Amino acid sequence: MNVFSRRLSSARHEEPTPLPPAPRYPDLSSGRHGVLKERFMEKITQESAPAPVFVPAPVARPSWKRRTALVALPALLVAGAVTVAGVGGVFGESAPTVSAAEHREAVRLLDRIALVAAERPALTVRDDQYVYTKVKGSREFLGKGTDVFEREDWQAVDGRRHGLAREVFEPGSPSIDGGPATRRTVLNRDPNATTYRELAALPTDPAALLEKIKADTNGQGPSRYEGVFEAIGAMLPQSTLIPDLNAALYRATARIPGVVVKDDAVDAAGREGVGLTFRTARGDSVTWVFDRTALTYLGTDKVAALGVGIADSTDQPPA
């Protein structure tokens, strides 16, 4: 179990949405089998060719480390960003449909965002403290409608103590069904959850970081690079606490083919900005949204990041 997949078990949902039954797949016809075989051979040829390397302009060395965002990040945000493929291999691959000019535009924007990220002050974090995140989002509830809510999470920096989640639902959210609009849940210690300390141990060299994430997400996502893009996106909220890693994540993203700028992006809280998304023949993935002027991370078009910090105790926001 790698560091990206095991995070999914760390947050507790009070009323999980039941999974749909596994789809049934008919046997392939001989013609369809031949088409897939041809695509498979084309893919092998593509993989054997050296991939272009996009080298952004040098910047003050960022040194953020391992996967924080999946640590204290609510499962809602992970679920909104990370899709685990049910079928691996090249048959699930969707090649990026992005021109060189479009990708260069994304590289330039990511370089600017990385410069801003690297300039933020680093924090001194103790093991007895908690990583605090606050998000706003929505989710379907058992086919009865859409919950709209804000959620705060407190997760132990070292992962050795229980954490806390507090959700406040907007009126009319179906999951509360006339009950209290605020729900508190103890987040049990989870040996499989990635801690802040593990996130802070990730390499901060963009090339090494990208290779690490590619290895840890192998077999996840609709395609190899789309899975990497989604995993990085899940790290972004908490990685703002570690400037060097935060900048390295953006520089690693600049090396992902298929990433493009999306103008006039809007996050889940209605804040407008400039976006980045991963484009394939199937369409665009989740969009990261940044303040157009300050280039600070606002969240995604699915879940808005309203706050992140370090708290001394649960149920209390950062000082």
C-alpha positions in Angstrom: 0.0 0.0 0.0 1.6 3.3 -1.1 1.5 6.7 0.7 -1.1 8.0 -1.7 -3.6 5.2 -1.6 -3.5 4.6 2.1 -4.7 8.1 3.0 -8.2 7.4 1.8 -8.8 5.4 5.0 -7.9 8.1 7.5 -11.0 10.2 7.5 -14.3 8.8 8.8 -17.6 9.5 7.0 -20.7 9.2 9.2 -23.0 8.0 6.4 -21.0 6.6 3.5 -22.6 6.5 0.1 -23.0 2.8 -0.9 -20.8 1.7 -3.8 -22.5 0.7 -7.0 -22.3 -3.0 -8.1 -19.3 -4.0 -10.1 -19.9 -3.6 -13.8 -20.1 -6.6 -16.0 -17.9 -6.6 -19.1 -18.9 -8.7 -22.1 -16.2 -10.8 -23.9 -14.3 -8.8 -26.5 -15.1 -9.5 -30.1 -12.1 -10.5 -32.4 -12.3 -7.1 -34.1 -12.2 -5.2 -30.8 -9.4 -7.4 -29.6 -7.4 -6.4 -32.6 -8.0 -2.7 -32.1 -6.8 -2.9 -28.5 -3.8 -4.9 -29.5 -2.9 -2.3 -32.0 -3.2 0.5 -29.4 -1.1 -1.5 -27.0 1.7 -1.8 -29.6 1.4 1.9 -30.4 1.7 2.7 -26.6 4.8 0.6 -26.3 6.4 2.6 -29.1 5.4 5.9 -27.5 6.8 4.8 -24.1 10.1 3.8 -25.6 10.7 7.3 -27.0 12.4 9.8 -24.7 9.8 12.2 -23.1 10.5 16.0 -23.4 11.7 17.6 -20.3 10.4 21.1 -19.4 13.0 22.9 -17.3 11.6 26.0 -15.7 13.8 29.0 -14.9 15.9 28.6 -11.8 14.4 29.7 -8.5 15.4 29.7 -4.9 15.7 26.0 -3.9 12.4 24.8 -2.5 12.7 22.2 0.2 9.2 20.9 1.1 9.0 17.2 1.7 6.5 14.5 1.7 2.8 14.1 1.2 1.0 16.4 3.6 -2.2 17.1 1.8 -3.3 13.6 1.9 -2.6 13.5 5.6 -5.0 15.9 7.2 -7.0 16.5 4.1 -10.6 15.5 4.4 -11.6 12.5 2.4 -14.1 14.7 0.6 -11.2 16.6 -1.0 -9.3 13.5 -1.8 -12.4 11.8 -3.3 -13.0 14.9 -5.4 -9.5 14.8 -6.8 -8.2 11.2 -6.8 -9.8 8.6 -9.0 -8.4 5.0 -8.7 -8.7 3.1 -11.9 -10.5 -0.1 -11.8 -8.5 -1.4 -14.8 -4.8 -0.6 -15.0 -2.4 -0.8 -17.9 -2.3 1.0 -21.2 -5.9 0.2 -22.1 -7.0 2.8 -19.5 -4.6 5.4 -20.9 -5.9 8.6 -22.5 -3.2 10.5 -24.2 -3.1 14.3 -23.5 -4.5 16.4 -26.3 -2.4 19.5 -25.6 -0.3 21.6 -28.0 3.2 22.6 -27.2 2.1 26.2 -26.9 -0.6 25.4 -24.4 1.8 23.4 -22.3 4.4 26.2 -22.4 1.8 28.6 -21.1 1.1 26.2 -18.1 4.8 25.9 -17.4 5.2 29.7 -17.3 2.3 30.0 -14.9 3.5 27.2 -12.7 6.9 28.8 -12.5 5.4 32.0 -11.2 3.2 30.1 -8.7 6.3 28.2 -7.5 8.2 31.5 -7.0 5.4 32.8 -4.8 5.1 29.6 -2.9 8.9 29.5 -2.1 8.7 33.0 -0.6 6.3 32.0 2.2 7.8 31.7 5.7 8.4 28.2 6.9 6.8 27.0 10.2 8.3 25.2 13.1 5.9 22.3 13.9 6.0 20.2 17.0 4.8 16.6 17.1 2.2 17.4 19.8 0.4 19.8 17.5 -2.3 19.3 14.8 -2.6 20.1 11.2 -5.7 22.2 10.7 -7.6 22.4 7.4 -10.9 24.1 6.5 -12.7 23.5 3.3 -16.1 24.2 1.7 -17.7 21.7 -0.7 -20.7 19.7 -1.7 -21.5 16.1 -2.2 -24.4 13.9 -3.2 -26.1 12.1 -0.4 -27.5 8.7 -1.1 -29.4 10.0 -4.1 -31.5 12.3 -1.9 -29.9 15.6 -2.9 -26.7 17.6 -2.4 -25.1 18.4 0.9 -23.4 21.8 1.0 -21.1 22.3 4.0 -17.9 23.6 5.5 -15.6 21.2 7.2 -12.7 21.6 9.7 -10.2 18.9 10.4 -7.5 18.5 13.1 -5.0 15.7 12.6 -2.0 14.9 14.8 1.3 16.0 13.3 2.9 12.7 14.2 -0.2 10.6 13.6 -0.1 9.1 17.1 -3.2 10.8 18.6 -6.9 11.0 17.7 -8.0 13.9 15.6 -11.3 15.7 15.1 -13.6 16.6 12.2 -16.3 19.2 12.4 -18.8 19.8 9.6 -21.4 22.5 9.4 -24.2 21.9 6.9 -26.2 24.5 5.1 -30.0 24.4 5.7 -31.7 21.9 3.4 -28.7 19.5 3.3 -30.3 16.0 3.0 -27.9 14.2 5.4 -29.0 16.2 8.4 -32.7 15.4 7.8 -33.9 18.0 10.2 -31.2 17.2 12.8 -28.4 19.4 14.0 -26.5 21.3 11.4 -23.2 20.7 13.1 -21.6 17.3 13.2 -18.4 16.4 15.1 -16.5 13.1 14.5 -13.4 11.7 16.3 -10.8 10.8 13.7 -9.2 7.6 15.0 -5.5 7.0 14.8 -4.8 5.2 11.5 -1.5 3.4 11.0 -2.1 3.4 7.3 -2.6 7.2 7.1 0.2 9.4 6.0 1.3 11.9 8.6 2.6 15.4 8.3 6.0 14.1 9.2 5.9 11.7 6.3 4.8 14.4 3.9 7.6 16.6 5.2 10.1 13.9 4.2 9.3 14.0 0.4 12.2 15.0 -1.8 12.2 18.7 -2.9 14.0 18.2 -6.1 11.2 18.5 -8.7 12.5 15.6 -10.9 13.0 13.3 -7.9 9.7 14.3 -6.5 7.9 13.5 -9.7 9.5 10.1 -10.0 8.5 9.4 -6.4 4.9 10.3 -7.0 4.8 8.3 -10.3 6.1 5.3 -8.4 3.6 5.7 -5.5 0.6 6.2 -7.8 1.4 3.4 -10.2 -1.9 1.9 -11.4 -4.0 4.8 -10.0 -5.9 7.3 -12.1 -7.4 6.9 -15.5 -3.8 7.3 -16.9 -0.3 7.5 -15.4 0.1 11.2 -15.6 -3.5 12.0 -14.7 -3.1 10.0 -11.5 0.1 12.0 -10.7 -1.7 15.3 -11.3 -4.5 14.2 -9.0 -2.2 13.1 -6.3 -0.3 16.3 -6.3 -3.6 18.3 -6.2 -4.5 16.4 -3.1 -1.3 17.6 -1.5 -1.6 21.2 -2.3 -3.7 22.5 0.7 -1.3 21.3 3.4 1.8 21.8 1.4 1.3 25.5 1.7 2.7 25.0 5.2 6.0 23.8 3.8 7.2 26.3 1.2 10.0 24.3 -0.3 7.8 21.3 -0.9 4.9 23.4 -2.1 7.2 25.1 -4.7 8.6 21.7 -5.7 5.2 20.3 -6.3 4.4 23.0 -8.8 7.7 22.5 -10.5 7.0 18.8 -10.7 3.6 19.6 -12.2 5.3 21.6 -14.9 6.9 18.4 -16.1 3.6 16.6 -16.6 2.4 16.5 -20.2 -1.2 17.4 -20.5 -1.4 20.2 -18.0 -2.9 23.4 -19.4 -4.1 26.8 -18.1 -7.8 27.3 -17.7 -8.8 31.0 -17.7 -11.8 32.2 -15.7 -11.7 29.3 -13.2 -14.0 29.4 -10.2 -13.5 27.5 -7.0 -16.3 25.7 -5.0 -16.7 28.9 -2.9 -17.4 31.0 -5.9 -14.0 32.7 -5.9 -12.8 33.6 -9.4 -9.2 33.0 -10.5 -6.9 31.4 -13.0 -6.9 27.6 -13.2 -4.7 24.6 -14.1 -6.2 21.3 -15.3 -5.1 18.1 -16.9 -6.6 17.6 -20.4 -7.1 14.3 -22.1 -9.2 13.1 -25.0 -12.0 12.5 -22.5 -12.0 16.1 -21.3 -10.5 18.1 -18.5 -9.9 16.8 -15.0 -10.5 18.7 -11.7 -9.3 22.3 -11.9 -6.9 23.9 -9.5 -7.8 27.5 -8.9 -5.4 30.3 -7.9 -5.9 34.0 -7.1 -5.2 35.8 -10.3 -3.1 38.5 -8.7 -1.5 36.9 -5.6 -1.2 33.4 -7.2 -2.2 31.8 -3.9 -4.0 28.5 -4.0 -7.8 28.8 -3.5 -8.8 25.1 -3.9 -10.5 23.4 -6.8 -13.7 23.7 -8.7 -15.0 20.9 -6.5 -13.7 21.8 -3.0 -12.5 25.3 -1.8 -9.6 25.5 0.6 -10.6 28.1 3.2 -7.8 27.7 5.7 -4.8 25.7 6.7 -2.4 26.0 9.6 -1.0 24.4 12.8 -3.1 24.3 15.9 -2.1 23.4 19.5 -5.3 21.4 20.2 -8.4 20.0 18.5 -11.5 22.1 18.2 -9.4 25.3 18.2 -8.3 27.1 15.1 -4.6 28.0 14.6 -3.4 31.0 16.7 
